[in-house]
Amino acid sequence: MTLSHHVAVITSDEQALIVASDLAEDFRRDSAQRDRERRLPLPELDVFSRSGLWGISVPKEYGGAGVSNVTLAKVIALIAQADASLGQIPQNHFYALEVLRVNGTPAQQQRLYAEVLAGQRFGNALAELGTKTAHDRVTSITRDGDGFRVSGRKFYSTGAIYAQRIPTSVVDEHGVQQLAFVPRGSEGLTVIDDWSGFGQRTTGSGSVVFDNVWVAAQDVIAFQSAFERPTTVGPLAQILHAAIDTGIARAAFEDALHFVRTKTRPWIDSGNDKATEDPLTLKSFGHLSVRLHAAEALLERSGEFLDRAQADSNAETVAAASIAVAEVRALSTEISLAAGSTLFELSGSQATLAEHGLDRHWRNARVHTLHDPVRWKYHAVGNYYLNDANPPLRGTI
């Protein structure tokens, strides 16, 4: 996979949002067709990479824009609104950059941040099938001279098929998890395009096989320790998921408005210039808009909490950020599903026609919101406020 050339340099939050908004307009145009044909968005990703947006979380001292998490979440929401798969593909890229920020050495940060600013994309190979719990890993890393060997199989590897490096969770001889930033062209590394979800169809979330793959010692970063002390790795991962769902919800809401206004046309024969005065339709749009605006407000609020936790990471600030993010993650899950479902109810059977592609919003929301169980987020939020109990230090709260 070749690197993008002539990568733009984004220097501010304002510029990042302008670029993301412009890109979203372009990505929205063929989004339904890409979903219908399961056409992998390689040209779009090249444009996305060259825009400079994949480097906006790189700290200023390393040449990046160092944007706020409020801005990062809004950028992802804008792209996800245009194309939910394109919104999800960089999620693990930014997650890996946060692990690098928290646990990487200055030399590792300097080198890997530079690669990102030059246009490289990081994928992911974290999840595994057949382990006792979703957090367990068996993919091994063993010492080999001045480097290591990695062996194992991963699934749900979103973005790996598009990446120049694949950050991979591995377990060393002491049972401790590390994160190996494996170059895509490594001998023994196989990326398999076997993702067949009925939603998020072009995320490339297939399998990755490591057959005794050699990786340099400088490309291995401590991983488990990021969850053994208060860090922002977990809530950073979750705010991006919330942003994806919020973007999907906004897309479904806007498409529902457009469809009812322009396709159903009940006012043509009545002489009424309003789309509808049906009280049930008005109530449905009102109900959706209130919850959508609430989710968007909570997304911004959680970004502010996360910014404070990154600036001063301790048990209190990280817990507060995790809870704020859990709140928006719970609501964004519900509103993305509700918006997709209500779109069908308001638009009728025409919404199911392939030519419109409106069914993709619900399918995308249904697949993406299964990433981790929302019910436990409500449990953590309730326990925090009622019992002053901080949530566990992991990436799914």
N, C-alpha and C positions, 0 to 999 in steps of 0.2 A: 504494500500500500504506500503510495507516494505521499509526501508531505504537501500541505497547501503552501503556495508561494505568495509573496507580497501580502503578508499578514498585517492588518491594520493595527495601530496602537491606540487603545482606548485609555484615556487619562482621567476620566471623571465619571461620577454616577450619572450625571445628566446626559453625557454622551452615550453611555451604555444603554440607557432607556430609549434614546432616540434611535440608535442603531437597531435595537431589538424590535421596536415598533415598525421600523421600515422593513426589516426582514420578515416580520410576521405577515405583513401585507403580501409579500411575495410567496411565502410558504403556504398561505391559506388558499391560494388560487387552485392548486392541484391536489390539495390534501385528500379530498374524497376519492379522487382517482387513484392516488397512491395506495390508499387503504383498500379500495375495491380490487386492485390488481396485485396487491402486496408487492409493490415496486419499491425496492430498497432505495432510500433517499440519498444516494451517493453524491449526485451533483449538488443537492441542497446542503448536505453536510460540508462540502468543500467551500461553498459560499459562507456557511455558518462559521467555519473555522477561520476563514480569511477575514471575517468581520472583526476579529479580535475579542469577541465575547467569551471565548473559552478561557481567556486569560484574565478576566476581570477580578477574580478573587486573589490573584497573585499579589502579595503585599507590595506596597510602594517601594520599600527598600530594595526589592528585587526587580524593580522595573515595571510592576503591574499597576493597575488602577486602585487595587485595594478597596473595592467598593463595599458599601455597607451590605449587611444581610437583607435589609429591606429592599435594596436595589436588586440584589441577586435573586431574591424570591420573585420580584416583579418581572424581571427578565425572563425567568423560567415560565411564569404564568402567561406572559405575552406569547412566547413561542408555543406553549402547550395549547393555548386558545386557537392558534392557527393550525397546529398539527400536533396532536397529543404525543405521537411517537417521537417526533423531533424534540419535544419538550422533555421527554424522559431520557433520551440517549445520553445527554451530558450529566445526568444526575450523579452517577458514580465517578465521573471525572472530577467533579467538584468535591465529592466525598473523599476521594484519594488525595486531593490537594489539601484538604483539611487535616487528614492524617499526617501528611508531609509537614504541614505547618506546626502541628502539635508535637510530633515525635521525630521528625527528621533532623539530621545534623545540619549545621550551616552549609557544609559542602554538598550534601544531598539536596538541600533546598536550592542552592545556587544553580546546580546542574539541571535538576528536573523542572524547576520554574522556567529556566531559560528555554528548555524544550517546548514547554507549553506556549510561551510567548512567541516561539517560532512557528507555531501551528500544529504541534503534535496533540493528538487526542488520547486520553487515557480511558480504557474500558473498565471491565470488572470481571473477576472470576472468584466469587465469594461463596455462593450457596452450593450445597451438595445434597444429593439424594441418599436416603438410606441411613442417615445418622440418627442417633437417639433423640436429639432435639434439633431445632432449627439453628441453634448457635454452635453446635458441635462441628468439628472439622477433622478429616482424616488425611487430606492431601498433605504429603510429607515434604520436608526440606532437610536435606542431609549435607554435611560438609564434604566438599571435593576440592582438595588443594586450597587455592586462594579464593574459591567460590563455593557454590552450592549446586545441588541437583534437586529438582522438583518433580514429583510424580503424583498423579491423581486425576480426578475427573470432576468437572464443575457443570452446573446447569443454571439456567436463568441468568446468563452472563450478558446482561444488557450492555450494548455498546462495544463488546469485544470484537465483533466482526468489522467494525469501522475504525478500530484503534491502532495506534502505532506502539503503544505499550498497554499491557494488561495487568493491572495490580491484582495480585492473587493472594488470598489468605491461605497460609500454610502452617503446619505444626512442626516444630523442631524436635530434636531428640529428648528434650526436657518436657515436652507436652505444652510448650508455650507458642501461642500464635504470633506469626510475623506476617508482614505484607511485602511480597516480592513484586517489584515492578518489572515484569518480564517483557522484553522486546518482542514485537509481533513476529518477526522473522526467525525466531530461535528454532534450532533443530529440535525435533521431537514435539513441537507445539502444534496442535491441530484445532482450528476453530470450525465448528460444525453449524451450519445454518439449518437447525432442526426446530426452530421456534414455530409453533403452529397455533398460537392463541387466537381466539375469535375476536379479541380486541388488542389494541396496541400492536398491530400486525407487523409494523415495519421497524420495531425497536431492535431487531436482530438478537433477541434474548435467547440464543441457543446454547449449545454445549461447548466446553473447552476441555481438551485432553492434554495432559502433560506427561510425556513419556521420557522420564529421565532428562528433563530439560535443564541445561546449565544456565545459571544466573550469577552475575557478578556480586560479590559481597557488598559493593557500594550501592547496589540496587535493592537491598533488603532493609526494611524499616520496621522497627518495633510496632506491633499492632495491639496485642492484648493489653498492654499497659495503658493504652488510651481509654480503657474501660475499668481500670483499677484505681483511677484517681479522677477527680472532677475535670472533665474536658468537654469541649463543645462538639466533639465528633458526632455523637448520637443526635442531638437536636439539629445539627447542620444537615444531616442526612434526611431527617424527618421534615424539616421546613421545605426542602426541595420537593418531597413527595406531596406535601400540602399544596405547594404552588402548582404542581402538575394538575391535581384534582380541581383546584380553583380555576385554572385556565380552561379545563374541560367543561366545568359548570358554566362559565361565562360564554363559551362557544355554543353550548346547547341552548342557553337562554336567548342569545342574540339570534340564533337560527330559528328558534320558536317564534320570536317576535316577527322576524322577516316573513316566515311562512304564513302565519295567521294574517298578516297585513296584505300579502301579495298573492297568495295562492287560494285561500278559501273564499275571499271576496263576497261575503254575504250582503254587503251594502250596495251592490250594483243594481239590483232590482228595487231596492227600497228607497233609493235616492239619498241614503245616509253616507256621509263622507268618512265616517269612523269605521275602523276595521270591524269592531263588534261592540255591542253593549250588553252581551250576554253576561249576566252576573257571575256565573261559574267560571267563565274564561277570565274575567277581570280579577276574580279572587285568586285564581291559579297564578296569574302573572304577579299579582301583588305578593302572594306568599313566597314565590320564588325569588323575587327581587329583594325582599327583606332579608332572607337567609343568605343570598349571594352577597349582598353588601356587607352583611355581618362577617361572612367568611373572608372577604377581601380586607375588611378592617382588622380582623384577628391576624391575618397573614402579616400585615404591616406591623402590628403590635408585637407579634412574636419575633419578627426580625429585629426590632429595637431591643427586646430582652436578650436576644442572641448576641447582638453587638456589644452589649454591656458585659455579657459573660465572656466573650472573647477578649475584651480589654482587661478583665480581672477575673480569671477563672478560679472559683472556689466553690465549696459545697453549696453555699446559698445562691450564688448567681447562676450556677449551672442548673441547679434544681429549678429555679424560677424560670429559666429559659426553656428547660425541658417541659415544664408544665404548660407554659404559654404556647409552645409548639404543639403539644399534645391536644390542646384545646382547638387550635385551628385544624389540625389533622383530623380530629373527630368530625368537626362540622363540615370541612371540605369533602370528606368522604360522603357524608349524607347528602349534601347539596349537589354534588356531581351526579350521583345516582338519581336523585329526585328530578334534577333538570332534564336529564336524558329521558326519564320515564314520562315526565309531564309533556315533553316535546311530542311524544306519540299521542298522548291523550288530546292535546290541543290541535294537532295537525291531522289526526285521523289516519286512515289507511294509506293516504298518499305519502306519508312520511316514511313508510316502509319500502317505497320504490327505490331500487338500486340507483336510478338516475339522480336521485336527490342526495343519497349518501348520509341522510340524517341519522340513521340507526347507529352510525359509528360512535357517536358521542356516548350513548349508553354502554355500548360494548367496550369502549376504551375505559370508561369509568369503572365498569364492573370488573374488568381484568386488573386494572392498576390498583384499585382499592383493596384488593385481596393481598397486597404486599405484606401487611401485618394486621392483627385483629384489633379493630377499633374498641371493642368492649373493654379491653385492658387499659386503654387510654382514659376512659371515664373512671375506672377504678383508681388509677394513679392520681387523677385530678381530684377526685373525692377524698382520697386518703391524705393528699397534700393539704387541702383546705380544712378538713375536719380534724385530722390527727397530727398536723404539722410533720407529716412523714415525707421525706424526700423520695423521689422515684428512684428505682434502681439505675445503676450506671450501665446502660446498654443502648444499642442503636435502634430499638423498636419502641421507644416511649415518646 
